[in-house]
């Protein structure tokens, strides 16, 4: 039997209240991306990941991905090259129309972006990544290969995702 604490780990949700200009405050419930929305979400994220990589604003340490310590200095480049891609990702992840973000104050927009990536990053790192063992097939023949068995190196381990931000 699963209790409520287990459900919180399985399906972490976070509520965030935003105050758009000219509108009443609105509370959004942020949840991990459903499986069926994953292909489009990944496709929408690709340009943003490319921008972060090109700007050297993302660091990969083992299985952790985090923003570089000097990422705020790179913000003009990130926004200029990837801002619209980020808006497309946020619109898709929240189900809000793109124009909805045009009246969102900057601090609420940053808080929303961070919360969405934290909810999804934590869920992926804690629940999904451990379910995905990675097998790397050797290109060099080994004794086992000559006997007809395929050699592989199991790199499965618990992955973690970390987001650091000045926001």
N, C-alpha and C positions, 0 to 999 in steps of 0.2 A: 504494500500500500504506500502511496506517495503522499507525504504531508505538504503543507503549504510552503515550508522552507525549501523543500526539494523542487517544488514548482517554480519558485523564484529563481532557482539556479537554472532549471531547464528552460524557462521562458522569462528571462529578465525583462522587465518593463520599467520605464522611467517616465515620470510625468514632468513636463516643463511648461511653465506659463510664459507666454510671450505677449508683448504689447506692441502691436503694429500701429503706426501713425493713423489716426482717424478711425480706429476700430476699438471695440471692447477687448480687454485682455482675453486671451484664448489659451486653454490648457491642452497641450498635445500629449498623447500617450505614445512613447517611442518604444518600439519593439524590434527584436532582431529581424532581419530580412527573411521572409518565407522562402522556402526552397524553390518554388516556382518562379520567384522574381529574381533569383540569383543570376541567370544568364544576362539579363538586361542590365542589372546593377553592375556587374563586372564590366560589361561593355561600356557603360557610362563612366565607370571609374578609371578606365585605361588612360584617357587623356590626362586626367589629374595626376595619376601615378607617374606618367611620363614627365609632366611639368616638375613635380617634386624631385624626381630623379635628376633631371637636367639641371635644376637649380641647386642640387646637392643639399636639399633640405630634409632628406630622409636618410636615416642611418639604419643599417641592418647589422645586428650583433647576434650571431648565432641564429636563434629562432625568434628573436625579438625585433620588432620594427618600431622605430620611434622617430619623432621629429628631431632634426639636428639642433644642437644647443643654440646655434646662431640663426635659426629659421626666421625670427622676426626681421632680421636685416634683409632677408630674401623675399619678404612679403610683396613688395611692388612687382617683382618679376613673376611671382606665383600668381598674383591676382591678374596681372596683364595677360599672362599666357594661359591660365587655367581657370579664371574666375567664372566664366560662363559654363564651363564643363562642370564645375562644382555646383553651380545653381541647378543644372540639369539633374545631377545626382540627388541633391537635396529635395528637389521637387518630386522626383520619382519615389524616393524613400519615405517622404511624408504624405504623398498623395495630394499635395497642394499644387495649384497652378504656378507656373514660373513667375507670373506677375505678382503673386502673393508676397514674394520675397522682396519686391521693390519697395514695400512700405514697412519692412522689418528693420528696426533700429540695429545698428552695427553690433552692439553688445549682445542683443538677443539672438542675432544671426550667428555670432561666434559661439554663444552658449548652445544653440541648437545644433550647429555643426559638430561641436565637440561631443555633445551628448549622444548624437546618432552614431558617431564613430566609436565612442566608448561602449555603448550598448552592443553594437555589432562586433567590435573587436574582442571584448571580454567574452561574449557568447562563443565566438569562433575559437578563441584560444583555450577556453576552459572546457567546452563541450564538444566541439567539432574536430579540431586539430588532433586530439588524441585518438580519434576514430580513423584517422587517415594515415596508415603506415605507408612509408615511401620505400619502394624497392628500386635500387639502381643495379642494372645489369652490367656486368663486367664485359668489356670489349676484348679483353685478352683471354685466350683459351686457358683453362685450368685443367687439372687432372680430372675433376668432376665433369667438366664439359666434354672431355674426350670419351668419357664413359656414357655420355648422352644426357647428363643432368645439366640444368642451367644454373650458373652460379649467380647469386645476388647478394647484395649488401643491404641489410635491413637498417634503415635510418630512422625507424619509428621512435619518437620520443614526444613528451608533452611539450607543445609549443606554447609560448607566451607572447602576447601582444601588449606593447606599452605605448602610451601616448603621453608625451610631455608637452606642456603648453604654457605660455605666459599668460593665457587668458584666464 
